[in-house]
């Protein structure tokens, strides 16, 4: 764990020493801020269209505007993790250091998750805006953030795997986006197939349905297990990719 902690600190510092993290933060906040304002305007003009869901519930998983930045920014956060080390020629030195491959992967993964959490942190101010003019269901808000963190954790794990496989940041981003969007689109099969068995299968993969549940305060342990399983599988495969590359070298 000491090696994981050292790599975590190194990776986190490197993330905020480059302008990419700040570009992601600014663009993400502008996107989410614009979405929130749009939802407030629509809610004020037509409160009946949202039913029992308020602006905060609609913000989390209510439209593609929620998922699109996550699909784009998770691969952007992780694309440099291994690809940049490989380009700079420092990956070999890191992999031959007295640390295990799993410690390297975990250190980089937790650093990327921390960056992801940091770009979401300012959005908590939206609750204060709502609180000024009405009431906030804090449990429901906590559930929505839990779902958001689980979704991001899974997508970031896939991004780490993409970076471990790629030789450049651009390739890592493309592969990462393909993996995350592929997982997202797979869940939409629920609305395509008519068989109950197929619908049940694709419902388990449906990110939209998952987040709609989290957004209204429903924490289904099946959803939690699903996201944690994606994380575990993606990180395991990342370790195997590094082991395979080390064997080739």
C-alpha positions as CSV (number, residue, x, y, z in Angstrom):
1,X,0.0,0.0,0.0
2,X,2.9,2.3,0.6
3,X,3.9,2.1,-3.1
4,X,0.3,2.6,-4.2
5,X,0.2,5.8,-2.0
6,X,3.5,7.1,-3.5
7,X,2.3,6.5,-7.0
8,X,-1.1,8.1,-6.2
9,X,0.5,11.3,-4.9
10,X,2.9,11.4,-7.9
11,X,0.1,10.9,-10.4
12,X,-2.2,13.4,-8.7
13,X,0.4,16.1,-8.6
14,X,1.3,15.4,-12.3
15,X,-2.4,15.8,-13.2
16,X,-2.7,19.3,-11.7
17,X,0.7,20.4,-13.0
18,X,-0.6,20.1,-16.5
19,X,-3.2,22.4,-18.0
20,X,-5.4,19.5,-19.1
21,X,-7.0,19.1,-15.6
22,X,-7.9,22.7,-15.5
23,X,-9.3,22.7,-19.0
24,X,-11.4,19.7,-18.1
25,X,-12.6,21.4,-14.9
26,X,-13.6,24.6,-16.6
27,X,-15.3,23.0,-19.6
28,X,-17.1,20.5,-17.3
29,X,-18.4,23.2,-15.0
30,X,-19.5,25.4,-17.9
31,X,-21.3,22.4,-19.4
32,X,-23.0,21.3,-16.2
33,X,-23.7,24.9,-15.2
34,X,-25.4,25.5,-18.5
35,X,-27.4,22.3,-18.1
36,X,-28.5,23.2,-14.6
37,X,-29.6,26.7,-15.7
38,X,-31.5,25.2,-18.6
39,X,-33.3,22.8,-16.3
40,X,-34.1,25.6,-13.8
41,X,-35.7,27.7,-16.6
42,X,-37.7,24.7,-17.9
43,X,-38.8,23.8,-14.4
44,X,-39.9,27.3,-13.6
45,X,-41.8,27.7,-16.9
46,X,-43.4,24.2,-16.9
47,X,-43.2,22.6,-13.4
48,X,-45.6,19.9,-14.4
49,X,-43.3,18.4,-17.1
50,X,-41.0,17.0,-14.4
51,X,-43.7,15.3,-12.3
52,X,-42.3,14.7,-8.8
53,X,-38.7,15.2,-9.8
54,X,-36.9,18.5,-9.1
55,X,-34.1,20.2,-11.0
56,X,-31.4,18.3,-9.1
57,X,-33.0,14.9,-9.8
58,X,-33.3,15.9,-13.5
59,X,-29.7,16.9,-13.6
60,X,-28.4,13.5,-12.6
61,X,-29.3,11.1,-15.4
62,X,-32.3,13.0,-16.7
63,X,-30.9,13.5,-20.2
64,X,-27.9,12.8,-22.5
65,X,-26.5,16.1,-21.3
66,X,-25.6,14.3,-18.1
67,X,-23.9,11.4,-19.7
68,X,-22.0,13.0,-22.6
69,X,-19.4,14.9,-20.6
70,X,-18.8,11.8,-18.5
71,X,-18.3,9.7,-21.6
72,X,-15.8,12.3,-22.9
73,X,-14.0,13.4,-19.8
74,X,-13.3,10.0,-18.2
75,X,-11.1,8.9,-21.1
76,X,-9.5,12.4,-21.2
77,X,-8.6,12.1,-17.5
78,X,-7.0,8.7,-17.9
79,X,-5.4,8.8,-21.3
80,X,-2.0,10.0,-20.0
81,X,-1.8,7.4,-17.2
82,X,0.3,4.8,-19.1
83,X,0.4,6.2,-22.6
84,X,2.3,9.3,-21.6
85,X,4.8,7.3,-19.5
86,X,5.4,5.0,-22.5
87,X,5.9,8.0,-24.9
88,X,8.3,9.7,-22.4
89,X,10.2,6.4,-21.9
90,X,9.6,6.4,-18.2
91,X,7.3,3.4,-18.1
92,X,10.1,0.9,-18.3
93,X,11.8,2.5,-15.3
94,X,8.5,2.4,-13.4
95,X,7.8,-1.2,-14.2
96,X,11.3,-2.3,-13.2
97,X,11.1,-0.5,-9.9
98,X,10.5,-2.5,-6.7
99,X,6.7,-2.1,-7.0
100,X,4.1,-4.6,-8.1
101,X,2.1,-4.0,-11.3
102,X,-1.1,-4.0,-9.3
103,X,0.2,-1.2,-7.1
104,X,1.1,0.9,-10.1
105,X,-2.4,0.4,-11.6
106,X,-4.2,1.1,-8.3
107,X,-2.1,4.2,-7.7
108,X,-2.9,5.7,-11.1
109,X,-6.5,4.6,-10.8
110,X,-7.2,6.3,-7.5
111,X,-5.5,9.4,-8.7
112,X,-7.8,9.6,-11.7
113,X,-10.9,8.9,-9.5
114,X,-9.8,11.8,-7.3
115,X,-9.5,14.1,-10.3
116,X,-13.0,13.0,-11.3
117,X,-14.4,13.6,-7.9
118,X,-12.7,17.1,-7.8
119,X,-14.4,18.2,-11.0
120,X,-17.8,17.2,-9.6
121,X,-17.3,18.8,-6.2
122,X,-18.2,22.4,-7.2
123,X,-21.6,21.1,-8.4
124,X,-22.6,20.7,-4.8
125,X,-23.2,24.5,-4.9
126,X,-26.3,23.8,-7.0
127,X,-27.9,22.4,-3.9
128,X,-27.4,25.7,-2.1
129,X,-29.1,27.5,-5.0
130,X,-32.1,25.2,-4.7
131,X,-32.0,25.4,-0.9
132,X,-32.3,29.2,-1.1
133,X,-35.6,29.0,-2.9
134,X,-37.0,25.6,-1.7
135,X,-36.1,22.4,0.0
136,X,-33.4,19.8,-0.8
137,X,-33.7,16.1,-0.1
138,X,-30.2,15.5,1.1
139,X,-30.5,11.7,1.0
140,X,-31.6,11.8,-2.6
141,X,-28.8,14.1,-3.5
142,X,-26.3,11.8,-1.7
143,X,-27.7,8.9,-3.7
144,X,-27.3,10.8,-7.0
145,X,-23.7,11.6,-6.2
146,X,-23.1,8.0,-5.2
147,X,-24.4,6.8,-8.6
148,X,-22.3,9.5,-10.3
149,X,-19.1,8.3,-8.5
150,X,-19.8,4.7,-9.2
151,X,-20.5,5.4,-12.9
152,X,-17.3,7.5,-13.1
153,X,-15.3,4.9,-11.2
154,X,-16.3,2.2,-13.8
155,X,-15.6,4.5,-16.8
156,X,-12.2,5.6,-15.4
157,X,-11.2,1.9,-14.8
158,X,-12.0,1.3,-18.5
159,X,-9.9,4.4,-19.4
160,X,-7.0,3.1,-17.4
161,X,-7.3,-0.2,-19.3
162,X,-7.3,1.8,-22.6
163,X,-4.2,3.8,-21.6
164,X,-2.4,0.6,-20.6
165,X,-3.1,-0.8,-24.1
166,X,-2.3,2.3,-26.1
167,X,1.0,3.8,-27.3
168,X,-0.2,7.4,-27.4
169,X,-2.6,9.6,-25.5
170,X,-4.8,10.1,-28.6
171,X,-5.1,6.3,-29.1
172,X,-5.8,5.9,-25.4
173,X,-8.6,8.5,-25.6
174,X,-10.1,6.8,-28.7
175,X,-10.0,3.4,-27.1
176,X,-11.3,4.7,-23.8
177,X,-14.2,6.5,-25.4
178,X,-15.0,3.4,-27.4
179,X,-15.1,1.2,-24.3
180,X,-17.2,3.6,-22.2
181,X,-19.6,4.5,-25.0
182,X,-19.9,0.8,-25.9
183,X,-20.9,0.0,-22.4
184,X,-23.4,2.9,-22.4
185,X,-24.9,2.0,-25.7
186,X,-25.1,-1.7,-24.8
187,X,-27.6,-0.8,-22.1
188,X,-29.9,0.8,-24.6
189,X,-30.6,-2.6,-26.0
190,X,-33.4,-2.7,-23.5
191,X,-35.4,-0.4,-25.7
192,X,-34.6,-2.3,-28.9
193,X,-35.4,-6.0,-28.0
194,X,-38.8,-7.2,-27.1
195,X,-37.9,-10.5,-25.3
196,X,-38.3,-10.3,-21.6
197,X,-35.0,-12.2,-21.1
198,X,-33.1,-9.8,-23.4
199,X,-34.7,-6.8,-21.7
200,X,-33.8,-8.1,-18.3
201,X,-30.2,-8.6,-19.5
202,X,-29.8,-5.2,-21.0
203,X,-31.6,-3.5,-18.1
204,X,-28.7,-4.7,-16.0
205,X,-26.4,-2.8,-18.3
206,X,-28.6,0.3,-18.8
207,X,-26.7,3.3,-17.3
208,X,-29.6,5.6,-18.0
209,X,-32.0,3.4,-15.9
210,X,-29.3,3.0,-13.2
211,X,-28.9,6.8,-12.8
212,X,-32.6,7.5,-12.9
213,X,-32.9,5.2,-9.8
214,X,-29.9,6.9,-8.0
215,X,-31.3,10.3,-8.9
216,X,-34.5,9.7,-6.9
217,X,-32.8,8.1,-3.9
218,X,-33.1,4.4,-4.8
219,X,-29.8,2.6,-4.1
220,X,-30.1,-0.9,-5.6
221,X,-27.2,-3.1,-4.5
222,X,-27.3,-4.8,-7.9
223,X,-26.3,-1.6,-9.5
224,X,-23.5,-1.1,-7.0
225,X,-22.2,-4.6,-7.5
226,X,-22.4,-4.1,-11.3
227,X,-20.2,-1.0,-11.3
228,X,-17.7,-2.5,-8.8
229,X,-17.5,-5.6,-11.0
230,X,-16.7,-3.4,-14.0
231,X,-14.0,-1.7,-12.0
232,X,-12.5,-4.9,-10.8
233,X,-12.5,-6.6,-14.2
234,X,-11.0,-3.5,-16.0
235,X,-8.2,-3.1,-13.4
236,X,-7.5,-6.8,-13.5
237,X,-7.1,-6.7,-17.2
238,X,-4.9,-3.6,-16.9
239,X,-2.5,-5.5,-14.7
240,X,-2.5,-8.4,-17.2
241,X,-1.7,-6.0,-20.1
242,X,1.2,-4.6,-18.2
243,X,2.5,-8.1,-17.3
244,X,2.2,-9.1,-20.9
245,X,4.1,-6.0,-22.1
246,X,6.8,-6.6,-19.5
247,X,7.1,-10.2,-20.7
248,X,7.6,-9.0,-24.3
249,X,10.3,-6.6,-23.2
